[in-house]
């Protein structure tokens, strides 16, 4: 796979990113956590781009590769619920009374 900007921008699948960067991965882990890995990866990319605006694409690729590996490793020891990357994990359910809100008289 060619490692150029156009090829990178066309990738949309988690497995394709791992192949692009030639990183080893557990297919089962990626299958279960793909959206969370990609979300974490995109947050790392945004951070890299903001902190390093003058780097060439080739230089950023090295950082992106490390970022994908880091995003993957987060889910080796953590769960999507613990990471709370998506809005659904941060919303308090409506019409729910928690046990801590119940008092006895």
Backbone torsions as a table, in degrees:
resi	resn	phi	psi	omega
1	UNK	NA	131.7	179.9
2	UNK	-69.9	133.8	-178.7
3	UNK	-99.5	67.7	177.1
4	UNK	-119.7	170.1	-175.9
5	UNK	-59.9	-43.7	-178.2
6	UNK	-63.6	-42.1	178.1
7	UNK	-64.0	-45.0	179.9
8	UNK	-59.4	-44.8	-177.8
9	UNK	-66.3	-22.8	-178.2
10	UNK	-84.7	-14.1	-177.4
11	UNK	-71.7	134.5	178.3
12	UNK	-132.2	-11.4	-175.4
13	UNK	-104.6	138.0	-178.7
14	UNK	-55.5	-45.5	-179.1
15	UNK	-61.7	-35.7	178.5
16	UNK	-64.2	-37.3	176.6
17	UNK	-63.1	-44.0	179.5
18	UNK	-63.0	-39.1	177.9
19	UNK	-68.7	-41.6	179.6
20	UNK	-57.7	-44.5	-178.4
21	UNK	-89.4	-0.5	179.9
22	UNK	56.1	45.1	179.4
23	UNK	-102.9	137.9	176.1
24	UNK	-73.5	149.0	178.6
25	UNK	-156.1	156.2	175.8
26	UNK	-91.5	115.1	-176.6
27	UNK	-58.1	-36.5	179.8
28	UNK	-65.7	-42.7	179.4
29	UNK	-64.3	-43.8	179.6
30	UNK	-65.9	-40.1	-179.4
31	UNK	-61.0	-40.2	-178.0
32	UNK	-77.2	-34.5	-172.3
33	UNK	-115.2	17.2	-171.7
34	UNK	-53.0	-48.5	-178.0
35	UNK	-65.1	-36.4	-179.4
36	UNK	-71.9	-40.1	176.5
37	UNK	-63.1	-46.2	-179.8
38	UNK	-64.6	-38.4	178.1
39	UNK	-64.3	-47.1	179.4
40	UNK	-62.6	-42.1	177.5
41	UNK	-59.8	-44.1	-179.5
42	UNK	-65.2	-35.2	176.8
43	UNK	-66.0	-40.6	177.6
44	UNK	-65.6	-40.8	178.5
45	UNK	-61.5	-44.7	179.1
46	UNK	-58.7	-44.3	178.5
47	UNK	-62.3	-44.6	178.6
48	UNK	-60.2	-47.7	-178.4
49	UNK	-63.4	-38.9	-179.5
50	UNK	-71.0	-36.8	-176.6
51	UNK	-85.6	-17.3	-175.0
52	UNK	-133.9	57.1	-174.7
53	UNK	-65.7	-22.1	-175.4
54	UNK	-93.2	-2.2	179.4
55	UNK	-70.8	148.7	174.8
56	UNK	-73.6	165.9	178.9
57	UNK	-62.6	-39.2	179.2
58	UNK	-60.9	-39.9	178.3
59	UNK	-68.8	-39.5	178.6
60	UNK	-66.0	-34.2	179.5
61	UNK	-56.5	-40.8	177.6
62	UNK	-61.7	-43.0	178.4
63	UNK	-68.1	-39.0	177.8
64	UNK	-62.6	-41.0	179.1
65	UNK	-60.8	-46.4	177.6
66	UNK	-63.4	-36.5	179.6
67	UNK	-66.0	-41.4	178.1
68	UNK	-64.4	-43.5	178.6
69	UNK	-62.2	-40.7	178.7
70	UNK	-64.7	-43.1	178.5
71	UNK	-62.0	-41.3	178.0
72	UNK	-62.8	-45.8	-177.0
73	UNK	-65.8	-27.5	176.5
74	UNK	-56.1	-40.1	-175.1
75	UNK	-88.6	3.6	170.1
76	UNK	-74.6	-31.8	-175.4
77	UNK	-119.6	0.8	-175.3
78	UNK	-135.6	168.0	178.9
79	UNK	-115.7	161.3	175.6
80	UNK	-58.0	-36.1	179.8
81	UNK	-64.7	-37.1	178.7
82	UNK	-71.5	-34.2	-177.6
83	UNK	-78.4	-29.7	177.8
84	UNK	49.5	52.3	-178.8
85	UNK	-80.4	-23.9	-176.8
86	UNK	-110.6	151.0	-176.6
87	UNK	-52.0	-38.0	-176.3
88	UNK	-59.1	-30.0	-179.2
89	UNK	-81.4	-11.2	-177.7
90	UNK	-106.4	-6.7	-178.4
91	UNK	-87.3	136.9	173.6
92	UNK	-83.0	129.7	179.5
93	UNK	-60.3	143.3	178.2
94	UNK	-83.6	152.1	177.3
95	UNK	60.1	37.1	178.9
96	UNK	-124.6	133.9	175.3
97	UNK	-107.2	122.7	-179.7
98	UNK	-81.9	159.0	179.7
99	UNK	-60.7	-32.5	179.7
100	UNK	-70.1	-18.0	178.7
101	UNK	-88.9	-7.7	-179.3
102	UNK	-90.6	128.4	177.1
103	UNK	-123.4	157.2	176.5
104	UNK	-107.7	143.4	-179.4
105	UNK	-100.9	NA	NA
